[in-house]
Amino acid sequence: MIYIFYLALFLFIFGYGLYYNGIDNDFFARLIVGKTYFQTADLLDWDFLSYTPTHRFIDHEWGSSLIFYFLQSHFGDAGLLIFKAIIYSAIFFIISRIILLHNKEAKMHFLPFLFMINIAPGVIFSTLRCQSFSFFFFILWLYTLERVRLENNTRLLWILPATMVIWGNLHGGCAAGFGLLVIYILGEYLNKKPVKKYIITLALCLFALLINPYGFEYLKFLISALTLKRELIVEWQGTFSKIGLNYHYRFIVFLAVFAVLFAAFWAKFKGSFKNADKTKVLLLLITLLMSIKTIRLQPFFVMSVCAFCYNDFYKLFSKKLPDKIDNLKEILLCALMFVFALNTAAANGLRCFVWDYPIMEVEFIKSNKIKGNIMCEFHDGSYVAYKLYPDNLIFMDGKYEEVYPDNLIYVLKNISLTQKGWQNYLKKYPTDIIIASKKYKIFNELKNNKDFALMTQSPKFALFIRKELVRNDFKASRGDIKYYINSKYDTNINWSADE
């Protein structure tokens, strides 16, 4: 029946991925980097998309860009969505192997896994994100380290520095790997077990990290990145912040369920810290604290709980269903997941959507050939640049922590909220076009502004251009939804004479 479980798990993840099929805010920036590399064999360390000040930068996600661009350019949305389903199915497959390492008789039940997967869909399930690779390698490292300490198979440790060469070039989240090794060093030391092999592995992983296009500068960048506040990015807010409580309440529910089950387990089996597995305790405690600190790190705690507490919590339930009924339950769940995946595929197709972007405003600019500098919200910047470069440059995009001066994100906030002196910034950074989000004050301020004219608007956005750019021959944006679906990857960014 284990194969039924894995099939049901894949079908659910595949269908869930089709349901959450919006395109990540930074995805178009990744496509630009990937296309540039494939056409020029060069990783640009400067930004050519912005009209504001920039500085040379280190792209810690350059490897992911290559993979994303390759998948999109060769296999389209279908390739992206299928790859996403495969990588997340692999994550939960490895989690199941960790569970079986601790208890070879454990039976995989679908419902607990469904609950775990459903906790943080906004973080995990959107179009492929660079973080996807960090989640995968984190759980792969966890499985490897558990095999090393439970089976005393030290030879497997070579996997860690070998994969660090890959992980380090895919995403800066490789720092989680070093954190994991430190947890095992401290945990096994407290367990009074030898730790020399983990310390040597940590050193080898540090050397492996230096195999990248930037050398030692990359390590310096990762260290500095750990101290960034990122206070204006939603997913870097705390779990118990206002945003976390409003939009990520499912994780709060997960914490409550975990707390209740943990307390019940501790009381029933009379646990004590003295006899506890210190490595396990440290892993759960540190990933818990990380998840509380920032929404983005919640999946690390969810995966750790699923891998390390599955067997413990099932001990609380002494009554078991007869095998025939239990197997029938899993088969029925698999059938339901098949229907779910089929239904989402029929409803959405193997397609990614851009409904959350200013698609009609961008189309208006493009079709009317309006040239000039564009200010929009930073999370929309890479999409706007991807669609309108080289005729238009942007104020900034989601790479703000890597590319732009530290204060520029606060300048954009000042303008969006029309705080004191906001109009002076429009002069300091000459702006011709503003794509205003209707949820910010800038929208109402610009409607009565003497310098800008409202050209078009959609439910979420409005397009304003300087009045001297207004022409009588402007035509309206297309109303054909299929056009926006089919043309979302069209761009004039091209470094090849063959295209």
N, C-alpha and C positions, 0 to 999 in steps of 0.2 A: 504493500500500500504506500510505501515511501514515494514511489514514482507518481502516484495519484496526487500526493501532497505537493510535490515539486511542480507538477503540471498545473494544478490549481493556483499555486503561488505565482507562477509565470503569467498565467492568464489574468490574474487580478492586477499584477503590476503593469502588464501591457495595457489592459483596459483603463486602469487608473491614469497611466501616462497619456493616453489618448484624451481623457477627460481634462486633465491639466496640461493643455497643449499650447499655452501661450508662449511667446518667445521671450527669453530672459533679456533684461535691459542691456546687458553688456554683450549679448551674443553677436550683434552686428559689428562691434569693435573687434571681436575675435575673428570674424570673417575677413575684415580688412587686413588684419595682421597675417592671417593664413594665405590670403590671395597675394599679398605683397611678397611673402616668402617664396611661394611656389613660382612666382613670375620673375623674381629678382634674386632669389637665393640669399636674401639679406634680411636681417632683423633691424628695423629702424629703431634707433634709440632717441628719436626726436618726434614730436607731434606735428603733423602737417595739416591737421584738420581744423585748428583753432585760430581765432584772431586775437586771443588774449595771450598774455605772457606764459610761456612754458619753459621747462628745463629738460635736460636729458634724463632718461628714465630707464629703469630695469623692468622688463616685462616678465613677471614671474609666471605668466600663463601662456607663454609663447607656444609651448608644445601642444597644449589643448587647442590653440588656434589652428594648428596644422591639421589636427584630427577633425575638428568641426568643419573646416573649409573643405577638406577632402570628402567627408561624408555628404555635405550639402551639395557640392558641385557635381558629385558622381551619382548620388542616390536620392537627392532631394529630401523632402520632409520624411518620407518613408524610412530612409536610412537613418536619419536622426532619431526618430521615434523608436525604431526597432533596436538600435544600439542602446538607447536609454533603457529600454525594457531589459535588455541582456545584462547591462552592467549592474542594475539594481537587483535583478534576479540572482546574479552571481553573489552580490553582497549577502542576501538572505540565505542563499545556499551555504555560503561559508559559515554564517552564523549557526545554521543547523548542524554543521560539522563540529563546531565548537561545543555545542550542546551534547552531541554524541561522544565527544572526547571525555566529557565529565560523567556521562552515563550511557553506556553502550546499549542499554535496554530502553532508553527514552523513546517515546513515540511522538512524532511530530504531529501536532494538531494545528489545523489551519486558522482557527479563530483567534488565538493569541497573536499569531503573526499578522493577521489582518489588522488587529488593534494596533500593533506596533508600527506597521507601515503607514497607518492613517493619521499618525500623530502630527507630523510636520510636512504636509504636502506642499505648502508654499515654499519651503526650503529645499525639499528633495525633488518634487515633481513639477518641474516646468521644462521647457526645452532644455536640452543638455546644458549643464553648467560645469565650469571648471572644478567646482567643489565635488562633483560626482566622483572624480578620480581620487580625491582625498578620502572620501568615505570608503571607496573600494580598497585602497591600499591600507587604510587604518584597520579595517576588519581582517584583511589578509595578514597583516603583521600580527594582529591579536591571535589569529589562528596559529601562526607559525610559532609565536612565543609560548602559547599554551602547549603545543606539541613538544617543544624543547623542554619545558619544565615538567610536564606530566609523563613523557616518554623518555626523558633524558637523552633526546636526540639532538645533540649539540650541532651536528653537521648541517642541520636545517638553517642555522643562523646566517649562512651565506646569502640566503634569500633576501635578507634585509638590506645590506649595502648594495646588492645587485639591483633591487627594485627602487632604492633611493635615487639611483642615477636617472630612472624614468620618472618617478614621482616628483623629484625636485625640479624637473623641467616641464612638468605639466601644471603644477599649482603650488603656490606658496604654503598651502595647507600641509605640506610635508613636515612643517614644524610639529604637527601632531604626532608624527612618528618618533621624533626625538623625545617628546613628552611621554609617549608610551614606554620607551626604553627606560627613561628615568623612573617611571612608576614601577617597572619590574625590578630595577636595581634596588630601590628602596624597599619594595614589598618583599622581595626574596631575602634581603638582608634582615628584615624584621622576622621573616619566617625561619631565619637561621640557616639559610641555604647559600651555596656558593654564588657569587655574583660577578666573578672575574670575567666570565664569558660574555656577560651583558655589557660590561664596561668596554671590553675590546670591540664588541660589535658597535657600540655607540661611537667609538673613535673611528672605526672604518666607515660608518655611515656619514660622519662629518667629512671625511675625505671624498666619499662618493658624491656628496652634495656639491663639491667644487667642480665636478664635471658638468659644466654648463657654459653658455656663451659669454658669461660675465665674470667667471672666476670667483675670486674672493669677495668682490663687490656684491655679489648676490647674497652671500651670507650676511654681510653688513646690512643689506636692505631688509632681509627677513627679520633681523633683530630689531631694526628701527620700526618695522611694520607692526610688531607686537605691541608697541607703545602708542599707536595711533588711537585717537579718541573715537573717530567716526560717528560723532554724535548726531549727525544729520542723515544717517543711513538707517532705514527702518530695521533691517534685519540685524544690525549691530546694537540695537537697544536691548535693555534688560528684559528678562521674561516677566518681571513684575512691574515694569514700567507701564505707563498708560497705554502705549501702543501694544505692548505684549499682552496685557490683560484684555484689550479689545479685540485683537485680531489673532491671537495665538492661544486662545482659551483651551483648545484641545490638549495642549501640552500641560496646562495647569491640571486638567482632569487626569492626565497620565500620571503626574506627580502625586496626586491624591490617591489614585489606585495603587501606585507603587508603595506609598507610605503605609496604607492600610494592610496590604499583603505582607510587607516587610515586618510590620509590627506583629501580625498574626503568626508569621513564620518564626519570629524571634521568641514569641511567648510559647508557642506549641513545642518547639524543639529546644527551648532553654539555651539559646545561643549566648555566647560570651566572646568578647573581643580577644581574650587570651587564646581561645581555641580557633578563632576565625582565621581564614586565609587572608593574610595581610595584603597580598597583592590584589586580590579581588576587592577588598574593602577600599584600598587606595584608588583603584580604577573607578569604582562606582562613585566614591566621594569627590574625586577631582573632576570627573566628567559631569557630575551633578552641579558642582560649583560653576563650571564653565557654562553649562546650559542655563543656569540662573543669571549669569552675568550678561550673556548675549544670546539672542534668539537664534542666530546663525549656527551656534554650536550645539543646539539641542539634539541633532541626530546622533552625535557621538555618545551621549548618555542613553538615548533610546536603544542604540545598537548594543551598547555594553550591557544594559539590563536584559535585553533579549538573549544575549549570548550567555550571561553568567547567572541569571536568576530564573530562567525558564524551569530548570529542574527543581530548584528550591521551592518555587511557588506551587508547582504541581504536587508537591508532597503534602500540601495543605488539603488536597481533595482525595480522601481515602477511597471513596466509592468510584468504581470504574464501570463503564458500560460494557456489556458483553461484546466480544470482538466483532461479531457479525453486525450488531447495531452500530458500533463505532466505525467500522469500515463503510457501512452504508451511508453514515453521516458524511464521511469524507468524500465519497463518490458523489453524493447529492450536492455538496458544496462545490466540488469541481465542476459539475454540470451547471450550477448557478454562475460560476465564474466564467464559463464558456459563453453563456448567454450574455453576461455583463460585457465581456470583451467584444462579442459580436455586435451588441447594441451600440456601444460607444464607437466602434469602427464604422458602423452604418450611419451613425449620426454625424460624426466629425470627419470620417475618412482618415487616411494617414496623412494628415495635414496639420501644419502649425499656423496659428493665427496671430494677427497683429492688431487686434481690436483695441488694445490699451494704448496704442501709439497715435500720434496726430496724423493719421494717414491721409485724411482729406486736406488738411492744411498743407502738408508736404506736397501732395499732388497739385494743389493750386499754385504753389511756388514753381514747381517743375514745369507744368504745362504752360504757364504764362511767362516762363523764362525770366523770373524776377531774380536778379543778382544782388548780393549784399550779405552782410554779416547777420547771422541768426542767433538770437538768444532764446533758449528753451530750458526746461528743467533738465538738470544734469543727467538724470536717468533716461531721458529721451534723446540725449545728444548723439550717441553713437548711431542710432537709427537715422536721425536727420542728416548726419554727416555721410553715412553710407549711401543714402538716396540722392543727396544734392551736391556733394563734392564733384568737381572743383568749382562750380559756379557760386557756391555758398560755403562760408566757413562758420563754425559754431563757436559759441562762448566757451563751453566746456562739456565734457561727457563724464561717464562713470569712472574714468581713470583719474579722478581728481587728486587722489592721494599719491599718485605716482608722477603725474605729469605737470600739475599746476602749482603755483605758489599756495601756501597753506591758507592764506586769507581769501582766496578767490571764491571758495564755496560759500563763505559768509557774505561776500558781495552779492552773489546770486540770491541768497536768502533775503538779504536786505531789499533787493529789487522785487522779489516775488511777494514779499509782505509789505511793500511800499513803506519801509521804515524811513526815518528822517534822512534826507540827502540822497534818496534812491535815484533821482533824476540826474544827479551829478555823475553817477557811475555810468549812465548811458552815454554821457559825453566823454568820460575818461576812456571807456571802451566803446568806440563808435559802433552803434548798433542800428541796423537798417530794418530788421524784421524781428518781430517778437511772436513766438508761439506761446500764448499764455494759457496756463491751466486755470480752469474756471473755479477751482477750489481755493485759489489764492487771491488776495486783494488786488493784485496787479491787473486782473481782468476788468474789474469795475473802474479802476483808475484810468486805464487806457481808453475806455469807451468815450470819455470826455476830454481826452488829451488833445491839445492843439497840434502836436507834432506827428501823431500816428492816426491812421484810419483803419477801421475794422473792415476786413475784406471778406472773411468767411468764418463760419464757426460750426462746430459739431457738438454733441452732448457734453464732451469733456474739455474741449479746447477751443481757442479762438485765435485767428491770425490777424495781426496788426502789422502794417508796413508804414514807413515814413511817407507822408503825404506827397512829397516830391516824386516818389516812385509810382504813384497811382496813374494808371492809364485807362482810357475809355474802352479799350478792346479786351479787357480781362474776361476770360471765360470761366464758368463755374467748374468746380471739381467734378469728376465722374461720380455717378451714383451706382455704378455696376459693382456689386460686392465681389463678384468673381474676378474682376480686374485686379482688385487689391490683393486677393488671395494668390493669384497667379503671378503677379509682378513684384511681390514683396522682396525678392532677392535681386531685382534689377538694380544695377549701379553703373555709374560712369567711372568708377575707380578702376583703372586698368593700366598696367605697366608693360603689357605685351603688345607688340606691333601686329600680332596675328589676330587679335580680337577687335 
